[in-house]
């Protein structure tokens, strides 16, 4: 029981970490594309 509880907590922590990394990556990706487009337009 304790193991499953710990495993569940670890899984939740992993999911939240993945979500944060995904957000950071998306923001960085959009920012990079925005800069790239600005350079092309100029």
PDB file of N, CA, C and O in Angstrom:
ATOM      1  N   UNK A   1       0.833  -1.196   0.000  1.00  0.00           N
ATOM      2  CA  UNK A   1       0.000   0.000   0.000  1.00  0.00           C
ATOM      3  C   UNK A   1       0.875   1.255   0.000  1.00  0.00           C
ATOM      4  O   UNK A   1       0.618   2.211  -0.733  1.00  0.00           O
ATOM      5  N   UNK A   2       1.910   1.229   0.838  1.00  0.00           N
ATOM      6  CA  UNK A   2       2.809   2.376   0.944  1.00  0.00           C
ATOM      7  C   UNK A   2       3.566   2.566  -0.375  1.00  0.00           C
ATOM      8  O   UNK A   2       3.803   3.689  -0.821  1.00  0.00           O
ATOM      9  N   UNK A   3       3.937   1.435  -0.981  1.00  0.00           N
ATOM     10  CA  UNK A   3       4.683   1.489  -2.240  1.00  0.00           C
ATOM     11  C   UNK A   3       3.852   2.142  -3.348  1.00  0.00           C
ATOM     12  O   UNK A   3       4.341   2.996  -4.087  1.00  0.00           O
ATOM     13  N   UNK A   4       2.583   1.722  -3.448  1.00  0.00           N
ATOM     14  CA  UNK A   4       1.716   2.280  -4.491  1.00  0.00           C
ATOM     15  C   UNK A   4       1.487   3.766  -4.260  1.00  0.00           C
ATOM     16  O   UNK A   4       1.415   4.547  -5.209  1.00  0.00           O
ATOM     17  N   UNK A   5       1.373   4.151  -2.988  1.00  0.00           N
ATOM     18  CA  UNK A   5       1.166   5.557  -2.656  1.00  0.00           C
ATOM     19  C   UNK A   5       2.387   6.370  -3.090  1.00  0.00           C
ATOM     20  O   UNK A   5       2.257   7.441  -3.682  1.00  0.00           O
ATOM     21  N   UNK A   6       3.562   5.848  -2.789  1.00  0.00           N
ATOM     22  CA  UNK A   6       4.807   6.518  -3.155  1.00  0.00           C
ATOM     23  C   UNK A   6       4.943   6.566  -4.677  1.00  0.00           C
ATOM     24  O   UNK A   6       5.356   7.577  -5.245  1.00  0.00           O
ATOM     25  N   UNK A   7       4.589   5.461  -5.322  1.00  0.00           N
ATOM     26  CA  UNK A   7       4.678   5.367  -6.776  1.00  0.00           C
ATOM     27  C   UNK A   7       3.749   6.392  -7.425  1.00  0.00           C
ATOM     28  O   UNK A   7       4.107   7.038  -8.409  1.00  0.00           O
ATOM     29  N   UNK A   8       2.554   6.528  -6.857  1.00  0.00           N
ATOM     30  CA  UNK A   8       1.568   7.478  -7.373  1.00  0.00           C
ATOM     31  C   UNK A   8       2.088   8.904  -7.236  1.00  0.00           C
ATOM     32  O   UNK A   8       1.936   9.721  -8.143  1.00  0.00           O
ATOM     33  N   UNK A   9       2.700   9.192  -6.097  1.00  0.00           N
ATOM     34  CA  UNK A   9       3.256  10.529  -5.854  1.00  0.00           C
ATOM     35  C   UNK A   9       4.385  10.814  -6.845  1.00  0.00           C
ATOM     36  O   UNK A   9       4.491  11.918  -7.379  1.00  0.00           O
ATOM     37  N   UNK A  10       5.217   9.817  -7.079  1.00  0.00           N
ATOM     38  CA  UNK A  10       6.330   9.975  -8.014  1.00  0.00           C
ATOM     39  C   UNK A  10       5.800  10.209  -9.427  1.00  0.00           C
ATOM     40  O   UNK A  10       6.348  11.008 -10.187  1.00  0.00           O
ATOM     41  N   UNK A  11       4.722   9.496  -9.763  1.00  0.00           N
ATOM     42  CA  UNK A  11       4.110   9.636 -11.080  1.00  0.00           C
ATOM     43  C   UNK A  11       3.537  11.038 -11.255  1.00  0.00           C
ATOM     44  O   UNK A  11       3.685  11.655 -12.310  1.00  0.00           O
ATOM     45  N   UNK A  12       2.877  11.534 -10.199  1.00  0.00           N
ATOM     46  CA  UNK A  12       2.316  12.886 -10.239  1.00  0.00           C
ATOM     47  C   UNK A  12       3.423  13.918 -10.400  1.00  0.00           C
ATOM     48  O   UNK A  12       3.295  14.870 -11.170  1.00  0.00           O
ATOM     49  N   UNK A  13       4.513  13.716  -9.659  1.00  0.00           N
ATOM     50  CA  UNK A  13       5.644  14.638  -9.725  1.00  0.00           C
ATOM     51  C   UNK A  13       6.241  14.629 -11.132  1.00  0.00           C
ATOM     52  O   UNK A  13       6.595  15.675 -11.676  1.00  0.00           O
ATOM     53  N   UNK A  14       6.346  13.443 -11.706  1.00  0.00           N
ATOM     54  CA  UNK A  14       6.878  13.311 -13.060  1.00  0.00           C
ATOM     55  C   UNK A  14       5.979  14.026 -14.063  1.00  0.00           C
ATOM     56  O   UNK A  14       6.459  14.717 -14.962  1.00  0.00           O
ATOM     57  N   UNK A  15       4.656  13.849 -13.896  1.00  0.00           N
ATOM     58  CA  UNK A  15       3.700  14.478 -14.808  1.00  0.00           C
ATOM     59  C   UNK A  15       3.776  15.998 -14.727  1.00  0.00           C
ATOM     60  O   UNK A  15       3.755  16.678 -15.753  1.00  0.00           O
ATOM     61  N   UNK A  16       3.862  16.532 -13.516  1.00  0.00           N
ATOM     62  CA  UNK A  16       3.932  17.986 -13.361  1.00  0.00           C
ATOM     63  C   UNK A  16       5.244  18.521 -13.924  1.00  0.00           C
ATOM     64  O   UNK A  16       5.274  19.594 -14.526  1.00  0.00           O
ATOM     65  N   UNK A  17       6.326  17.775 -13.728  1.00  0.00           N
ATOM     66  CA  UNK A  17       7.623  18.188 -14.268  1.00  0.00           C
ATOM     67  C   UNK A  17       7.571  18.185 -15.791  1.00  0.00           C
ATOM     68  O   UNK A  17       8.072  19.105 -16.437  1.00  0.00           O
ATOM     69  N   UNK A  18       6.965  17.155 -16.359  1.00  0.00           N
ATOM     70  CA  UNK A  18       6.838  17.053 -17.812  1.00  0.00           C
ATOM     71  C   UNK A  18       5.986  18.198 -18.349  1.00  0.00           C
ATOM     72  O   UNK A  18       6.286  18.762 -19.401  1.00  0.00           O
ATOM     73  N   UNK A  19       4.920  18.540 -17.619  1.00  0.00           N
ATOM     74  CA  UNK A  19       4.038  19.630 -18.036  1.00  0.00           C
ATOM     75  C   UNK A  19       4.784  20.959 -18.040  1.00  0.00           C
ATOM     76  O   UNK A  19       4.643  21.754 -18.969  1.00  0.00           O
ATOM     77  N   UNK A  20       5.579  21.196 -17.000  1.00  0.00           N
ATOM     78  CA  UNK A  20       6.354  22.436 -16.907  1.00  0.00           C
ATOM     79  C   UNK A  20       7.380  22.503 -18.034  1.00  0.00           C
ATOM     80  O   UNK A  20       7.543  23.541 -18.674  1.00  0.00           O
ATOM     81  N   UNK A  21       8.069  21.387 -18.272  1.00  0.00           N
ATOM     82  CA  UNK A  21       9.060  21.347 -19.351  1.00  0.00           C
ATOM     83  C   UNK A  21       8.394  21.590 -20.698  1.00  0.00           C
ATOM     84  O   UNK A  21       8.943  22.280 -21.557  1.00  0.00           O
ATOM     85  N   UNK A  22       7.199  21.015 -20.877  1.00  0.00           N
ATOM     86  CA  UNK A  22       6.452  21.187 -22.116  1.00  0.00           C
ATOM     87  C   UNK A  22       6.092  22.653 -22.324  1.00  0.00           C
ATOM     88  O   UNK A  22       6.220  23.180 -23.429  1.00  0.00           O
ATOM     89  N   UNK A  23       5.642  23.310 -21.253  1.00  0.00           N
ATOM     90  CA  UNK A  23       5.292  24.731 -21.327  1.00  0.00           C
ATOM     91  C   UNK A  23       6.510  25.571 -21.683  1.00  0.00           C
ATOM     92  O   UNK A  23       6.448  26.438 -22.554  1.00  0.00           O
ATOM     93  N   UNK A  24       7.622  25.302 -20.996  1.00  0.00           N
ATOM     94  CA  UNK A  24       8.857  26.053 -21.245  1.00  0.00           C
ATOM     95  C   UNK A  24       9.305  25.856 -22.690  1.00  0.00           C
ATOM     96  O   UNK A  24       9.693  26.807 -23.368  1.00  0.00           O
ATOM     97  N   UNK A  25       9.245  24.607 -23.150  1.00  0.00           N
ATOM     98  CA  UNK A  25       9.652  24.300 -24.520  1.00  0.00           C
ATOM     99  C   UNK A  25       8.758  25.012 -25.527  1.00  0.00           C
ATOM    100  O   UNK A  25       9.245  25.567 -26.512  1.00  0.00           O
ATOM    101  N   UNK A  26       7.433  24.996 -25.276  1.00  0.00           N
ATOM    102  CA  UNK A  26       6.493  25.657 -26.181  1.00  0.00           C
ATOM    103  C   UNK A  26       6.748  27.158 -26.231  1.00  0.00           C
ATOM    104  O   UNK A  26       6.762  27.752 -27.309  1.00  0.00           O
ATOM    105  N   UNK A  27       6.948  27.768 -25.074  1.00  0.00           N
ATOM    106  CA  UNK A  27       7.221  29.209 -25.015  1.00  0.00           C
ATOM    107  C   UNK A  27       8.508  29.533 -25.773  1.00  0.00           C
ATOM    108  O   UNK A  27       8.555  30.478 -26.560  1.00  0.00           O
ATOM    109  N   UNK A  28       9.541  28.743 -25.529  1.00  0.00           N
ATOM    110  CA  UNK A  28      10.830  28.947 -26.193  1.00  0.00           C
ATOM    111  C   UNK A  28      10.689  28.781 -27.705  1.00  0.00           C
ATOM    112  O   UNK A  28      11.244  29.553 -28.486  1.00  0.00           O
ATOM    113  N   UNK A  29       9.931  27.751 -28.097  1.00  0.00           N
ATOM    114  CA  UNK A  29       9.725  27.444 -29.507  1.00  0.00           C
ATOM    115  C   UNK A  29       9.003  28.595 -30.205  1.00  0.00           C
ATOM    116  O   UNK A  29       9.416  29.040 -31.276  1.00  0.00           O
ATOM    117  N   UNK A  30       7.917  29.072 -29.585  1.00  0.00           N
ATOM    118  CA  UNK A  30       7.155  30.185 -30.151  1.00  0.00           C
ATOM    119  C   UNK A  30       8.012  31.439 -30.226  1.00  0.00           C
ATOM    120  O   UNK A  30       7.960  32.170 -31.215  1.00  0.00           O
ATOM    121  N   UNK A  31       8.799  31.688 -29.189  1.00  0.00           N
ATOM    122  CA  UNK A  31       9.665  32.862 -29.135  1.00  0.00           C
ATOM    123  C   UNK A  31      10.706  32.787 -30.252  1.00  0.00           C
ATOM    124  O   UNK A  31      10.973  33.777 -30.933  1.00  0.00           O
ATOM    125  N   UNK A  32      11.288  31.603 -30.430  1.00  0.00           N
ATOM    126  CA  UNK A  32      12.306  31.412 -31.464  1.00  0.00           C
ATOM    127  C   UNK A  32      11.704  31.624 -32.853  1.00  0.00           C
ATOM    128  O   UNK A  32      12.317  32.264 -33.707  1.00  0.00           O
ATOM    129  N   UNK A  33      10.502  31.085 -33.076  1.00  0.00           N
ATOM    130  CA  UNK A  33       9.829  31.256 -34.368  1.00  0.00           C
ATOM    131  C   UNK A  33       9.500  32.730 -34.587  1.00  0.00           C
ATOM    132  O   UNK A  33       9.663  33.248 -35.692  1.00  0.00           O
ATOM    133  N   UNK A  34       9.036  33.403 -33.533  1.00  0.00           N
ATOM    134  CA  UNK A  34       8.712  34.828 -33.621  1.00  0.00           C
ATOM    135  C   UNK A  34       9.927  35.648 -34.011  1.00  0.00           C
ATOM    136  O   UNK A  34       9.842  36.517 -34.879  1.00  0.00           O
ATOM    137  N   UNK A  35      11.056  35.377 -33.375  1.00  0.00           N
ATOM    138  CA  UNK A  35      12.298  36.089 -33.692  1.00  0.00           C
ATOM    139  C   UNK A  35      12.729  35.795 -35.122  1.00  0.00           C
ATOM    140  O   UNK A  35      13.162  36.691 -35.847  1.00  0.00           O
ATOM    141  N   UNK A  36      12.605  34.527 -35.524  1.00  0.00           N
ATOM    142  CA  UNK A  36      12.989  34.103 -36.860  1.00  0.00           C
ATOM    143  C   UNK A  36      12.143  34.827 -37.905  1.00  0.00           C
ATOM    144  O   UNK A  36      12.666  35.306 -38.911  1.00  0.00           O
ATOM    145  N   UNK A  37      10.831  34.904 -37.662  1.00  0.00           N
ATOM    146  CA  UNK A  37       9.928  35.589 -38.592  1.00  0.00           C
ATOM    147  C   UNK A  37      10.242  37.077 -38.659  1.00  0.00           C
ATOM    148  O   UNK A  37      10.204  37.679 -39.732  1.00  0.00           O
ATOM    149  N   UNK A  38      10.556  37.673 -37.494  1.00  0.00           N
ATOM    150  CA  UNK A  38      10.897  39.090 -37.457  1.00  0.00           C
ATOM    151  C   UNK A  38      12.154  39.357 -38.285  1.00  0.00           C
ATOM    152  O   UNK A  38      12.241  40.357 -38.997  1.00  0.00           O
ATOM    153  N   UNK A  39      13.120  38.453 -38.182  1.00  0.00           N
ATOM    154  CA  UNK A  39      14.371  38.597 -38.944  1.00  0.00           C
ATOM    155  C   UNK A  39      14.081  38.474 -40.442  1.00  0.00           C
ATOM    156  O   UNK A  39      14.622  39.230 -41.249  1.00  0.00           O
ATOM    157  N   UNK A  40      13.227  37.517 -40.805  1.00  0.00           N
ATOM    158  CA  UNK A  40      12.875  37.313 -42.213  1.00  0.00           C
ATOM    159  C   UNK A  40      12.139  38.543 -42.751  1.00  0.00           C
ATOM    160  O   UNK A  40      12.429  39.007 -43.853  1.00  0.00           O
ATOM    161  N   UNK A  41      11.186  39.071 -41.972  1.00  0.00           N
ATOM    162  CA  UNK A  41      10.400  40.231 -42.396  1.00  0.00           C
ATOM    163  C   UNK A  41      11.297  41.453 -42.572  1.00  0.00           C
ATOM    164  O   UNK A  41      11.142  42.207 -43.533  1.00  0.00           O
ATOM    165  N   UNK A  42      12.223  41.646 -41.655  1.00  0.00           N
ATOM    166  CA  UNK A  42      13.146  42.771 -41.767  1.00  0.00           C
ATOM    167  C   UNK A  42      14.109  42.516 -42.923  1.00  0.00           C
ATOM    168  O   UNK A  42      14.978  43.344 -43.197  1.00  0.00           O
TER     169      UNK A  42
END
